[in-house]
Amino acid sequence: MADDTHGWTAAPGAAERARSVLAAAWSCAVTAEGAREELVGAHGVTDDGRVLLQVPEVGALLAAAIRAPRGGPSAVLEFADVAPVPVRDRIRARLWLAGRLAARDGRQVLQPTRVVLRQPSGTLVVDVDEFAAAAPDPLAAAEARLLTHLADRHADAVERLTRLVDHGSLHGAVRVQPLAVDRHGLTLRVERLRTSGDVRLPFHAPADDVSRLTERMHVLLAQAGAASRPRALQRQRTDGEG
């Protein structure tokens, strides 16, 4: 994975990051009493972080719920945070929620009793009360659209932003792509022939909605315009060797 990942300045806390992963996820893997199923578009989230599952009427999960003792089956839900822009190592984080499933209004509800977040920087056990009280990043739902638009329509802006990256981090770079954005800053993925690294560009102030994000990005681009130009990125050869 990244060999020179920078420390994230002004980054979301673990509970907020976990809630952001949960808010943006479209699918999850559910393991209950030895049964495992992949559910797509079948979960919702309450304000306090409980997960509502629409379990298939026929399947191992429903059977596990039926044969479980009173109190519902124990379960683990796994969510993957996948970068919307194609890069190496697209899994940015994994989130596990453990608890017991309880039937309610035709759905299975999981109240997390253990929350584990794994990121490239390490694995954290998130306090369940902090998780329940946290809110997802305000840009989480729009992040995929924002990043793909930046990568597809404004590659020149991404390259300009590399002026804010120290030259050492760009050594041997063949491609730089936007990896993540939240209200605190933008993260770029610097790819080399065999390795990659992440660089954090913090905003001068939080961006609590898309309009504020636009202003924060303009500030970064203005700073980049005033910065000295780094060495040109090495371009990948077109003969398939890089």
SEKOLSE-568800 format. One record per residue: x, y, z of N, C-alpha, C in turn; residue in one letter. Coordinates in steps of 0.2 Angstrom, whole numbers, plus 5000, padded with zeros to 4 digits. Layout:
n.px	n.py	n.pz	ca.px	ca.py	ca.pz	c.px	c.py	c.pz	residuo
X	Y	Z	X	Y	Z	X	Y	Z	A
...
This chain:
n.px	n.py	n.pz	ca.px	ca.py	ca.pz	c.px	c.py	c.pz	residuo
5004	4994	5000	5000	5000	5000	5004	5006	5000	M
5002	5011	5003	5006	5018	5003	5013	5017	5007	A
5018	5019	5004	5024	5019	5008	5026	5025	5011	D
5023	5031	5009	5025	5037	5012	5019	5041	5014	D
5013	5038	5017	5007	5041	5018	5009	5047	5024	T
5006	5053	5022	5008	5058	5027	5003	5058	5032	H
5004	5061	5038	4999	5062	5044	4994	5066	5041	G
4988	5064	5043	4982	5068	5040	4981	5074	5045	W
4981	5080	5042	4980	5086	5046	4973	5088	5046	T
4970	5090	5051	4963	5092	5051	4959	5087	5048	A
4959	5081	5050	4955	5075	5048	4949	5073	5052	A
4944	5070	5050	4939	5068	5054	4941	5063	5059	P
4938	5063	5065	4939	5058	5070	4937	5052	5068	G
4938	5047	5072	4937	5040	5071	4929	5038	5070	A
4926	5041	5075	4918	5040	5075	4915	5043	5069	A
4917	5049	5067	4914	5053	5062	4916	5049	5055	E
4922	5046	5055	4925	5043	5049	4920	5036	5048	R
4919	5033	5054	4915	5027	5054	4908	5028	5051	A
4905	5033	5054	4898	5035	5052	4898	5037	5044	R
4904	5040	5042	4904	5042	5035	4904	5036	5030	S
4908	5031	5032	4909	5025	5029	4902	5021	5028	V
4898	5021	5034	4892	5018	5034	4887	5022	5030	L
4887	5029	5030	4882	5033	5027	4883	5032	5019	A
4889	5031	5017	4890	5031	5009	4890	5024	5007	A
4890	5019	5011	4891	5012	5008	4884	5010	5005	A
4885	5006	5000	4879	5004	4996	4877	4996	4997	W
4882	4993	5000	4882	4986	5001	4885	4984	5007	S
4884	4978	5010	4887	4976	5016	4887	4968	5016	C
4892	4965	5020	4892	4958	5021	4889	4957	5028	A
4885	4952	5029	4882	4950	5035	4883	4943	5037	V
4886	4942	5043	4888	4936	5045	4884	4935	5052	T
4880	4930	5052	4875	4928	5058	4875	4921	5059	A
4877	4919	5065	4877	4912	5067	4879	4907	5062	E
4885	4909	5059	4888	4905	5054	4886	4906	5047	G
4881	4910	5046	4878	4911	5039	4881	4918	5037	A
4882	4918	5030	4885	4924	5028	4881	4926	5021	R
4879	4932	5020	4876	4934	5014	4879	4941	5012	E
4879	4943	5006	4881	4950	5004	4874	4953	5002	E
4873	4959	5005	4867	4962	5003	4869	4969	5000	L
4865	4970	4994	4866	4976	4990	4860	4980	4990	V
4860	4987	4992	4855	4991	4993	4849	4989	4997	G
4851	4986	5003	4846	4983	5007	4847	4985	5014	A
4851	4991	5015	4851	4993	5022	4850	5000	5023	H
4848	5002	5029	4847	5009	5030	4851	5011	5037	G
4851	5017	5039	4854	5019	5045	4850	5024	5049	V
4849	5023	5055	4846	5028	5059	4851	5034	5061	T
4848	5039	5064	4852	5044	5067	4857	5042	5072	D
4855	5037	5076	4860	5035	5081	4864	5029	5079	D
4865	5028	5073	4869	5023	5070	4867	5016	5070	G
4860	5014	5072	4858	5008	5071	4857	5006	5063	R
4858	5000	5062	4858	4998	5055	4851	4994	5053	V
4847	4996	5049	4841	4992	5047	4842	4988	5041	L
4841	4982	5041	4842	4977	5036	4836	4974	5033	L
4835	4974	5026	4830	4971	5023	4832	4964	5021	Q
4831	4959	5025	4834	4952	5024	4830	4949	5019	V
4833	4945	5014	4829	4941	5009	4824	4936	5012	P
4818	4935	5010	4813	4931	5013	4816	4924	5012	E
4820	4922	5008	4823	4915	5007	4830	4916	5008	V
4834	4913	5013	4841	4913	5013	4843	4911	5020	G
4850	4911	5020	4853	4909	5026	4852	4913	5032	A
4852	4920	5031	4851	4925	5036	4844	4924	5040	L
4839	4924	5036	4832	4923	5039	4832	4916	5043	L
4835	4911	5040	4835	4905	5044	4839	4905	5050	A
4844	4909	5050	4848	4910	5056	4844	4914	5061	A
4840	4919	5059	4836	4923	5064	4830	4919	5067	A
4828	4914	5063	4822	4910	5065	4824	4905	5070	I
4830	4902	5069	4832	4897	5074	4836	4900	5080	R
4838	4907	5080	4842	4910	5085	4838	4910	5092	A
4841	4909	5097	4838	4910	5104	4834	4917	5105	P
4830	4917	5110	4827	4923	5111	4832	4929	5112	R
4831	4935	5109	4836	4940	5109	4839	4941	5102	G
4838	4937	5098	4840	4938	5091	4847	4935	5090	G
4849	4933	5084	4856	4931	5083	4861	4936	5083	P
4867	4934	5085	4873	4938	5085	4875	4939	5078	S
4878	4945	5076	4879	4946	5069	4885	4951	5069	A
4888	4951	5063	4894	4956	5061	4892	4958	5054	V
4892	4965	5054	4891	4968	5047	4898	4971	5045	L
4900	4970	5039	4906	4973	5036	4904	4977	5030	E
4907	4983	5031	4906	4988	5025	4913	4990	5023	F
4914	4991	5016	4920	4993	5013	4919	5000	5010	A
4924	5004	5011	4924	5011	5009	4929	5011	5002	D
4926	5011	4997	4929	5010	4990	4930	5017	4987	V
4936	5019	4985	4938	5025	4982	4933	5025	4975	A
4930	5031	4974	4926	5031	4968	4930	5032	4961	P
4936	5035	4962	4941	5036	4956	4945	5030	4956	V
4946	5027	4950	4950	5021	4949	4958	5022	4951	P
4960	5019	4957	4967	5020	4959	4969	5013	4961	V
4975	5012	4963	4978	5006	4966	4975	5006	4973	R
4974	5000	4975	4972	4999	4982	4966	5003	4984	D
4960	5002	4980	4954	5006	4981	4950	5006	4987	R
4952	5001	4991	4948	5000	4998	4952	5005	5003	I
4948	5011	5004	4951	5016	5009	4950	5014	5016	R
4945	5010	5017	4944	5008	5024	4939	5003	5025	A
4939	4999	5030	4934	4994	5031	4931	4995	5038	R
4924	4994	5039	4921	4995	5045	4917	4989	5047	L
4918	4987	5053	4914	4981	5056	4910	4983	5062	W
4903	4981	5061	4899	4982	5067	4896	4976	5070	L
4897	4975	5076	4895	4968	5079	4889	4970	5084	A
4884	4965	5085	4879	4966	5089	4874	4960	5088	G
4868	4961	5090	4863	4956	5089	4857	4959	5085	R
4855	4955	5080	4849	4957	5076	4843	4956	5080	L
4838	4961	5079	4831	4960	5082	4826	4962	5076	A
4821	4958	5076	4816	4959	5071	4812	4965	5073	A
4810	4970	5068	4806	4976	5069	4803	4978	5063	R
4797	4978	5062	4793	4981	5057	4795	4978	5050	D
4796	4971	5050	4798	4967	5044	4805	4968	5042	G
4809	4971	5047	4817	4971	5045	4821	4969	5051	R
4827	4968	5050	4831	4966	5055	4835	4972	5057	Q
4836	4973	5064	4839	4979	5066	4845	4977	5070	V
4851	4980	5069	4857	4979	5073	4859	4985	5077	L
4859	4985	5083	4862	4990	5087	4869	4988	5089	Q
4874	4992	5086	4881	4990	5087	4883	4990	5094	P
4886	4985	5096	4889	4984	5103	4897	4984	5102	T
4900	4984	5096	4907	4984	5095	4908	4987	5088	R
4912	4992	5087	4913	4996	5081	4921	4996	5080	V
4923	4993	5074	4930	4993	5072	4931	4996	5066	V
4936	5000	5065	4937	5004	5059	4944	5003	5057	L
4945	5000	5051	4952	4999	5049	4954	5003	5043	R
4959	5007	5044	4962	5012	5039	4969	5010	5037	Q
4972	5013	5032	4979	5012	5031	4983	5014	5037	P
4981	5019	5041	4985	5021	5046	4985	5016	5052	S
4980	5011	5052	4979	5007	5058	4972	5005	5059	G
4971	5000	5064	4964	4998	5066	4962	5001	5073	T
4956	5004	5073	4954	5007	5079	4947	5004	5081	L
4947	5003	5088	4940	5001	5091	4937	5008	5093	V
4931	5009	5090	4928	5015	5091	4923	5015	5097	V
4923	5020	5101	4918	5020	5107	4911	5020	5104	D
4907	5015	5106	4900	5014	5104	4896	5020	5105	V
4897	5024	5111	4893	5030	5112	4895	5035	5108	D
4902	5036	5106	4904	5041	5102	4901	5040	5095	E
4901	5033	5093	4899	5032	5086	4891	5033	5086	F
4887	5032	5091	4880	5034	5091	4879	5041	5090	A
4883	5045	5094	4882	5052	5094	4885	5056	5088	A
4890	5053	5084	4893	5056	5079	4888	5057	5073	A
4890	5061	5068	4886	5062	5062	4891	5061	5056	A
4889	5058	5051	4894	5057	5045	4896	5064	5042	P
4902	5064	5039	4904	5070	5036	4899	5073	5031	D
4898	5080	5031	4892	5082	5027	4893	5081	5020	P
4900	5080	5018	4901	5078	5010	4901	5071	5009	L
4899	5067	5013	4900	5059	5012	4895	5057	5007	A
4889	5059	5006	4885	5057	5001	4886	5060	4994	A
4890	5065	4994	4891	5068	4988	4898	5067	4985	A
4902	5064	4990	4910	5063	4988	4911	5059	4982	E
4908	5054	4980	4909	5050	4974	4908	5055	4968	A
4902	5058	4968	4901	5063	4962	4906	5068	4962	R
4908	5071	4967	4913	5077	4967	4920	5074	4965	L
4922	5068	4967	4929	5066	4965	4929	5064	4958	L
4924	5060	4956	4924	5058	4949	4924	5064	4944	T
4920	5069	4946	4920	5075	4942	4927	5079	4942	H
4930	5079	4947	4937	5082	4948	4942	5078	4943	L
4941	5072	4944	4946	5068	4940	4945	5068	4933	A
4938	5067	4931	4937	5067	4924	4937	5073	4920	D
4935	5079	4923	4934	5085	4920	4939	5090	4922	R
4943	5089	4927	4947	5094	4929	4954	5091	4931	H
4957	5087	4926	4963	5084	4927	4969	5089	4928	A
4968	5095	4924	4973	5100	4925	4973	5103	4932	D
4967	5104	4935	4967	5106	4942	4971	5102	4947	A
4970	5095	4946	4973	5090	4950	4981	5091	4949	V
4983	5092	4943	4990	5092	4942	4993	5099	4945	E
4989	5104	4944	4991	5111	4947	4991	5110	4955	R
4987	5106	4958	4987	5105	4965	4994	5102	4968	L
4997	5098	4963	5003	5095	4965	5009	5100	4967	T
5008	5106	4965	5012	5111	4967	5013	5112	4974	R
5007	5110	4978	5007	5110	4985	5010	5104	4989	L
5012	5100	4985	5015	5093	4987	5023	5094	4987	V
5026	5092	4993	5033	5093	4993	5036	5088	4987	D
5042	5090	4984	5045	5087	4979	5047	5080	4980	H
5049	5078	4986	5051	5071	4988	5045	5067	4987	G
5039	5069	4989	5033	5064	4988	5031	5063	4981	S
5033	5067	4976	5032	5067	4969	5037	5063	4965	L
5043	5061	4969	5048	5058	4965	5046	5051	4962	H
5047	5050	4956	5045	5044	4953	5037	5044	4951	G
5034	5049	4952	5026	5048	4951	5025	5048	4944	A
5020	5043	4942	5017	5043	4936	5010	5045	4935	V
5007	5046	4941	5000	5048	4941	4998	5050	4947	R
4994	5056	4948	4991	5058	4954	4983	5059	4953	V
4980	5056	4957	4972	5056	4957	4969	5058	4964	Q
4963	5061	4963	4960	5063	4970	4957	5056	4973	P
4959	5055	4979	4957	5049	4983	4951	5050	4987	L
4951	5056	4991	4946	5057	4996	4945	5064	4997	A
4939	5066	4999	4938	5073	5001	4933	5073	5007	V
4934	5077	5012	4929	5078	5017	4929	5085	5019	D
4925	5087	5024	4925	5094	5025	4931	5097	5028	R
4936	5093	5030	4943	5096	5032	4948	5096	5027	H
4947	5093	5021	4953	5093	5016	4952	5088	5011	G
4957	5088	5006	4957	5084	5000	4963	5080	5001	L
4962	5073	4999	4968	5068	4999	4969	5066	4992	T
4976	5067	4990	4978	5064	4983	4982	5058	4984	L
4981	5053	4979	4985	5047	4979	4990	5048	4973	R
4996	5048	4976	5002	5048	4971	5004	5041	4969	V
5004	5039	4963	5006	5032	4961	5012	5033	4957	E
5016	5028	4959	5023	5026	4955	5022	5020	4952	R
5028	5018	4949	5027	5011	4945	5025	5005	4949	L
5028	5005	4955	5027	4999	4960	5024	5001	4967	R
5024	5007	4968	5022	5010	4975	5017	5015	4974	T
5014	5017	4980	5009	5023	4980	5010	5026	4987	S
5007	5032	4987	5007	5036	4994	5002	5041	4993	G
4999	5043	4999	4994	5048	5000	4996	5055	5003	D
4994	5060	5000	4996	5067	5003	4989	5071	5004	V
4989	5073	5010	4983	5077	5013	4984	5085	5011	R
4979	5088	5008	4979	5095	5007	4974	5098	5011	L
4975	5101	5017	4970	5103	5022	4967	5110	5019	P
4960	5110	5021	4957	5117	5019	4959	5122	5025	F
4958	5128	5023	4959	5133	5028	4954	5134	5033	H
4948	5131	5032	4942	5131	5036	4938	5125	5034	A
4933	5122	5038	4929	5117	5036	4924	5119	5031	P
4923	5114	5026	4918	5115	5021	4912	5111	5023	A
4907	5114	5026	4901	5110	5028	4896	5109	5023	D
4897	5111	5017	4892	5109	5011	4896	5110	5005	D
4893	5109	4999	4896	5109	4993	4898	5116	4991	V
4894	5121	4992	4896	5127	4990	4902	5130	4994	S
4903	5128	5000	4909	5130	5004	4915	5126	5001	R
4913	5119	4999	4919	5116	4996	4922	5119	4990	L
4917	5121	4986	4919	5125	4980	4924	5131	4982	T
4922	5135	4987	4927	5140	4989	4933	5138	4992	E
4933	5132	4996	4939	5130	4998	4944	5127	4993	R
4941	5124	4988	4945	5121	4982	4948	5127	4978	M
4944	5133	4977	4947	5139	4974	4953	5141	4978	H
4953	5141	4984	4958	5144	4989	4964	5139	4988	V
4963	5133	4988	4969	5128	4986	4972	5129	4980	L
4968	5130	4975	4970	5131	4968	4974	5138	4967	L
4972	5143	4971	4975	5149	4971	4982	5149	4974	A
4982	5145	4980	4989	5144	4983	4993	5140	4978	Q
4991	5135	4975	4995	5131	4970	4997	5136	4964	A
4993	5140	4962	4995	5145	4957	5001	5149	4959	G
5001	5151	4965	5007	5155	4968	5013	5151	4970	A
5012	5145	4970	5018	5140	4972	5022	5139	4966	A
5029	5137	4967	5033	5136	4962	5031	5129	4959	S
5032	5128	4953	5030	5122	4949	5035	5116	4951	R
5033	5110	4953	5037	5105	4955	5040	5102	4948	P
5044	5097	4949	5047	5094	4943	5041	5090	4940	R
5041	5090	4933	5036	5087	4929	5035	5080	4931	A
5029	5077	4932	5028	5070	4933	5030	5066	4928	L
5033	5061	4929	5035	5056	4924	5029	5053	4921	Q
5029	5053	4915	5023	5050	4911	5024	5043	4910	R
5018	5039	4910	5018	5032	4909	5020	5031	4901	Q
5024	5026	4900	5025	5025	4893	5019	5022	4890	R
5018	5023	4883	5012	5020	4880	5014	5013	4877	T
5019	5010	4878	5021	5004	4875	5020	4998	4880	D
5016	5000	4886	5014	4995	4890	5019	4993	4896	G
5025	4997	4896	5030	4995	4901	5029	4999	4907	E
5024	5004	4908	5023	5008	4914	5016	5011	4914	G
